[in-house]
Amino acid sequence: NDGNGITGPETASGAGMADVFFAPCSAFCAEKPDEDCTAVDGGCCMNYICGDLPRNCTTNDGLIYVVGDSWEESKCRICNCYYSSSSGAYESCYRNSYCSGPPHKDCISLGTPENKCCEHFSCKDTTCQHFGRYYGIGDTWTSRADPCQQCKCVKNSKNPPNIECEATKCPSPPQPYCRAITYVDECCAQSWDCTDDYLITMAKKWVKGEAVPICVFTTSSDVDIDLSFLIEGGTSVTSSAVLKKNGISEFYTCVNASVPVEAGRKATLTISGKVGEASISKSLDILTANVEKTFVQTDKFLYMPGQTVKFRILTMIGTQILVSYDDIPSVWILAPTGSRLMQWTSLKNPQGILHLEFSLAEEVEEGEYKIQVNTTGGKISSQIFRVQEYVLPRFEVTVTAPARVLSTITEIPIQVCAKYTYGKPVKGSVTIMLEQKQYYYWYGERKAISVETFNSSVNGCWNALVSTKDFNNEYISRLSVTTTFIEEGTNVEINGTTSVTVVHNMYSFRELSNEGYHKPGLPYSLKVKITREDGADIAGEIIKTCVLSSCKKFTLDKSGILDIIIPSHILGIDSSYITVDVTTTAELWIWPSGQFLHKFWIIFCHNVLFSFKFKPSTFDAIRDTRLFSR
């Protein structure tokens, strides 16, 4: 032992080497109690059988086995000889196979075949088998294939018994409009619901102070309706509406309700009453909106001390964006320090647009000022302007560049013009800088290069072709052009900027109509307008459209509109969605991956629960509708 719990003898496995192993057994094994004891292997330490305890296992045939032996007593039994400290050697046997009883009590026993352990049975002449189950002659059961079929095992004098099934006769409903309540694997109704079905619809978001239609639809036209609606928008802020229908031959009826203007952002709608025999008591949370927008416009953004600030106020309200003629509670001007410089209260607004003005002092504080308007709806609208001393620039610099270029272009034409405010051209030098505005982590750092500097005389305007060779156009969507014009003689610098959009596809797509969802069994329609990014005529272009493995070519006219109708048998119903790929045979491609242009998704709608046809006069411009029904 080396003192670390590792021990092992020297071996000849290598010169001067030893096989080191962890001892599997403790050194504290019991010694042999007596020389007459029989040792039995116990794994780590030896066990001992002493005294009168049996030292071996002896079978009825006189065969002797030692502890640890295993033998086959018969085809169906295996025996083992085990050791026990209290019993010594003992025998334990078990069956080596499991035998089940007959599939049915009427099956006939065929006995146990030779060299087999289990008894065999014959059932074909005494039972019927249905979906893996056995039934005796005269037994009846519900078909597992169709719960509306009752089956019976019938005896046949010459042949094995056969199965006869007949349809289950279900009781009729107590009333024609009653709804059956059934359970899984049940054919007939377990009970009937004879209350009236209904559907109540309303807007998901309500506009404060405006009428919102609440409609009730029923499955029968002669159902009586008596409902009350209570809208609560806060403490003591309520409104109500009552809906009644008696003997009117319509399947629906509506009533207008409204949320009080004073309500908060959320309100509660409580519905109570009856639809036919069905009682209703339900509360819903509804979202509210105060459709109001106030515009504040100044005659300019930048003012000098001593000038007059003129501004006007216009408020639009309601879903129809109508001009508000309500009085304006207050208007005030905030200085850069936050103090009120000017204030108006209780302003009349008979014309719908209010004009106001005030004069700045000669030594007024410079900085950013704010005009704030408090409207009758409680909203505060703001508009900012600046006050500072400024001098009009001596000249102006304009930069003209293409609005869009393809990413394959190597040079961009740029024109720089400098003119005095009175129209004369400016002489000087020009510096043009082209800069990549987007940054992508896989592309590296953003790039900005000075393309060329002109120190020679430039009189007014100058045209240049700026190279883009230093940019990887594949990852760029926008370039910024910055020019600096230095006036000759005075060295006054004025900058001009513009931007250029980099496009990577020759064609652009705009969906004119797309159903979005495909209904099984119906054709799918898609209308797309295709234009070229370079503005060239699209007429005569050949476009190929593929759905799954079916493709068709179209030749575009000058409108560039592609009208596609896909038959239902092409779409199939196996997938939850498919794609429509639009490609072209032209060679004007930007991406090296091929001729793929655009992909449209079609989502399948397999489970159509119900559909409604609304009269045009019932719902005007209601797109987002909340539904709940019985």
Disulfide bonds with the S-S distance in Angstrom:
Cys25-Cys44 2.39
Cys29-Cys45 1.56
Cys37-Cys50 1.77
Cys57-Cys81 2.07
Cys76-Cys117 2.03
Cys79-Cys93 1.86
Cys99-Cys118 1.81
Cys107-Cys123 1.94
Cys128-Cys153 2.03
Cys148-Cys187 1.93
Cys151-Cys165 1.97
Cys170-Cys188 1.82
Cys178-Cys194 2.03
Cys215-Cys254 1.84
Cys417-Cys461 2.00
Cys546-Cys551 2.07
